[in-house]
Amino acid sequence: MTIAPSAPATDAQQTELDAAAFRTLVAHLQARSDVQNIDLMNLAGFCRNCLANWYQDAAAAKGLAIDKDAARARIYGMPYKDWQSKHQTAASPQQQAAFAKAKPHGP
């Protein structure tokens, strides 16, 4: 049985799909405050701060000035300092060792 490929999306539709996926990712990360940034870095090579940096870079590429605090608030769903005080825990020696070994960073 052959499955016909889907019709290609237009550029506008692709942008809408990309934006929807981004919003879902951000909502998921906001809901999973139990997952620490160091865990994300160790497993995936990026974290919420990386995503905020990419968001800020995308804005700059479009001529929009979004500062670091505003970009982080968009990703965290609250000011970064508030998220840190409510959800961030100290990294364990194992997490720190994994981070040092992998030296992860976002693209």
ChimeraX attribute file (.defattr): number of C-alpha atoms within 10 A of each C-alpha:
attribute: neighborCount
match mode: 1-to-1
recipient: residues
	/A:1	3
	/A:2	4
	/A:3	5
	/A:4	6
	/A:5	6
	/A:6	6
	/A:7	6
	/A:8	8
	/A:9	11
	/A:10	9
	/A:11	9
	/A:12	9
	/A:13	11
	/A:14	12
	/A:15	12
	/A:16	13
	/A:17	13
	/A:18	12
	/A:19	12
	/A:20	12
	/A:21	12
	/A:22	14
	/A:23	13
	/A:24	12
	/A:25	13
	/A:26	19
	/A:27	14
	/A:28	11
	/A:29	19
	/A:30	18
	/A:31	12
	/A:32	11
	/A:33	15
	/A:34	11
	/A:35	15
	/A:36	17
	/A:37	20
	/A:38	23
	/A:39	17
	/A:40	14
	/A:41	22
	/A:42	21
	/A:43	14
	/A:44	12
	/A:45	18
	/A:46	18
	/A:47	22
	/A:48	19
	/A:49	18
	/A:50	18
	/A:51	19
	/A:52	22
	/A:53	18
	/A:54	15
	/A:55	19
	/A:56	20
	/A:57	18
	/A:58	13
	/A:59	15
	/A:60	13
	/A:61	10
	/A:62	8
	/A:63	9
	/A:64	11
	/A:65	12
	/A:66	15
	/A:67	14
	/A:68	16
	/A:69	14
	/A:70	17
	/A:71	22
	/A:72	24
	/A:73	16
	/A:74	17
	/A:75	24
	/A:76	24
	/A:77	16
	/A:78	15
	/A:79	15
	/A:80	19
	/A:81	14
	/A:82	13
	/A:83	16
	/A:84	13
	/A:85	9
	/A:86	10
	/A:87	13
	/A:88	16
	/A:89	13
	/A:90	9
	/A:91	14
	/A:92	10
	/A:93	9
	/A:94	9
	/A:95	15
	/A:96	15
	/A:97	13
	/A:98	17
	/A:99	19
	/A:100	11
	/A:101	10
	/A:102	13
	/A:103	11
	/A:104	18
	/A:105	13
	/A:106	13
	/A:107	7
